[in-house]
Amino acid sequence: MHKYIAYLEYINGKLSKYFRQQEPYIFCKRGCAKCCQKGDYPFRQVEVEYLLQGFSQLDNDKKQLILDKIQKIKQEKADCKQENFMYECPFLINNECSVYEYRGIICRTFGLISSRENANSKVPFCAFEGLNYSNVLDVENNVISEEKFLALNTDIEPLAYNVSYKYLTSEKFEKVFEFKFGEVRSLIDWFI
Ligand code: SF4
């Protein structure tokens, strides 16, 4: 696990730098939990093991609340007829992550523009809800508006970074940090 923690320290450093660099466009605030309210949350095995370390440190009431939510979501998923079932993360309590220091890799990238191979960059969904990058978003065409950028009168350009989950959990990092991410599942599917 210490090798995974070393990897996390590395990507945390990178992501913190990206968030600082994009400061004119980032409107994340404590208590805003939009990223955790509707999603699929891919988690690799090592991420779940680390998340459970955080869970083990919670008080019994919080643990029980989370376990109850997990059972409820699992039932909803079993009853759901749609393929792409989305849910609120069971670790979200009162709009705050109950295991923040132990959260997954995808959780750490929420809110940045992600560059994609052979495709347009992906603007965070919260841009369409008046949050990150909404001040430079051309909503109709789902692109960054040059006109809005110029109107801001800043030298700091809105940039896309290579922060896709696929890249951040690639073999490259397994080799450099000498650990395996393991199997991937939606967070809820790690629980029986
Ligand atoms: S683990 Fe925490 S940060 Fe990640 S989706 Fe759940 S509540 Fe949000």
Residues whose N, C-alpha, C, O or C-beta is under 5 A from the ligand:
A	BS01	SF4	C36 C89 F91 L92 C97 R103 G104 C107
